[in-house]
């Protein structure tokens, strides 16, 4: 597991070639309360099956709510849609 965090954006990137490792890491992250209970946790997945498998985190915690599993293209589209129009410069990460 290779975690990478950008403190300015709140982007946490966790990669692994083993789904079990990714699921265990995600279970630990979701166990900690987020800043706002009304903001969903976003977990980018590569397939519908992966999203369903990860949604089984309720077995580990008793509940898994307000978690969404978009594909990478959907997440990127949402980021660009939320960006202010006409912005000349983007922050460098």
C-alpha positions in Angstrom: 0.0 0.0 0.0 1.4 3.4 -1.0 -0.5 6.3 0.6 -0.1 9.8 -0.7 -1.8 12.8 0.8 -2.1 16.4 -0.4 -2.9 18.5 2.7 -4.2 21.4 0.6 -6.8 19.5 -1.4 -7.7 16.7 1.0 -6.9 14.2 -1.7 -5.8 10.9 -0.3 -4.4 8.4 -2.8 -4.0 4.8 -1.8 -2.9 2.3 -4.3 -2.4 -1.5 -4.1 -2.6 -4.4 -6.5 -4.5 -6.4 -3.8 -8.1 -5.5 -3.2 -8.0 -7.0 0.3 -5.2 -4.5 1.3 -7.1 -1.6 -0.2 -10.3 -2.6 1.6 -8.5 -2.9 4.9 -7.0 0.6 4.4 -10.4 2.0 3.5 -12.0 0.4 6.5 -9.4 2.2 8.7 -10.1 5.5 7.0 -13.9 5.3 7.2 -13.7 4.3 10.9 -12.3 7.8 11.6 -15.0 10.5 11.5 -14.7 13.0 8.6 -14.9 16.8 9.0 -18.6 16.9 8.0 -21.1 14.1 8.4 -23.0 15.5 5.5 -20.1 15.3 3.0 -19.9 11.9 1.5 -16.7 9.9 1.4 -15.6 9.5 -2.3 -13.9 6.3 -3.3 -12.8 6.1 -6.9 -13.2 2.6 -8.3 -12.3 0.9 -11.6 -15.5 -1.3 -11.9 -19.0 -1.6 -10.5 -18.0 -4.9 -8.9 -15.1 -3.3 -7.0 -17.6 -0.7 -5.7 -20.0 -3.4 -4.5 -17.2 -5.4 -2.9 -15.9 -2.3 -1.0 -19.4 -1.4 0.0 -19.3 -4.6 2.1 -17.4 -2.5 4.7 -20.5 -2.6 6.8 -19.5 -6.2 7.7 -16.4 -4.7 9.4 -18.0 -1.7 11.0 -21.6 -2.4 11.4 -22.5 0.4 9.1 -21.3 1.9 5.8 -23.2 5.0 4.9 -22.7 8.2 2.8 -19.9 6.6 0.7 -20.0 7.0 -3.1 -18.0 5.0 -5.6 -17.6 7.0 -8.9 -15.4 5.9 -11.8 -12.3 8.1 -12.5 -13.9 9.9 -15.5 -16.9 10.9 -13.4 -14.7 12.3 -10.6 -12.6 14.3 -13.1 -15.8 15.6 -14.7 -17.1 16.7 -11.3 -13.9 18.5 -10.4 -13.9 20.4 -13.7 -17.6 21.2 -13.4 -17.0 22.6 -9.9 -14.1 24.8 -11.0 -14.8 28.5 -11.5 -15.2 29.5 -15.1 -12.4 31.5 -16.6 -9.7 30.7 -14.1 -6.4 31.6 -15.6 -4.1 29.5 -13.3 -4.7 26.2 -11.6 -2.8 25.3 -8.4 0.1 22.9 -8.9 0.1 19.7 -6.9 
